């Protein structure tokens, strides 16, 4: 059993916003800035993967009954 919590897309966007706010304060060290940047990139990559999965799952049924991407 995995104890890892599934993070929603909304939570990922909120975390990205928090990272941006911390970086904009200017009160952080260069090392912390790089760490936040790396974490932000990881969050963006995960959010993009989630969005890709959502887009793949969204299909529209045509009048003839065939499916195509929305």
N, C-alpha and C positions, 0 to 999 in steps of 0.2 A: 504494500500500500504506500502511495506517495503522500508525503505531508506537504508537498508544494501546493500553494494556493494558486488557483487560476485567476489571472489578472484580466479584468475587462478592458475593452478598448477605451472606455471613458476614464478608467483609472490610469491607463497609460498616458492619455493626453493630459490629465491633471498632473501627473508626475513630471512630464516634460515641461509644463508651465512652471512648476515649482523650481525645476532646475534652472530655467531661464531667469526667473526672478532672483535666485541666489547669485547667478553669474552677473546680473546687472547691478547688484549692490556695490560692487567695487571693493568691498571689505573682505575679500578672500585672497588667500595666497595663490601664487601661480600654480603650485602643485594641486591645490584644491580645485582650481579652475580647470586644469586638465582632467582631473578625476570626474568632475561634473560633466565636462564635455563628452568624455568617454561614456558615462552613464546615459547621457542624453542620446547619443548615437545608438546605443543598444536599445533604448526605449523606442526610438523612431524606427529602427529595423524591425522590432517585434510588432509595432503598430502597423507597419506596412505589410508584414506577413499576414496579420489578422485581416486587414482590409482586402488583400488579395484573396484570402479564403472566402470572405463575404461576397466579393464580386463573382467568384467562381460558382458560388451557391445560388446566386440570383439568376434565374432563367425565366423567360417569358414564353408562354405557349401561343403559337401562331394559330390562325384560323383553321389550318389543316391538321392541327394537333402536334406539329413538330415543335421542338424547343430550340430557343436561341438565347444568347446572352442578353441580358437587360441593358 
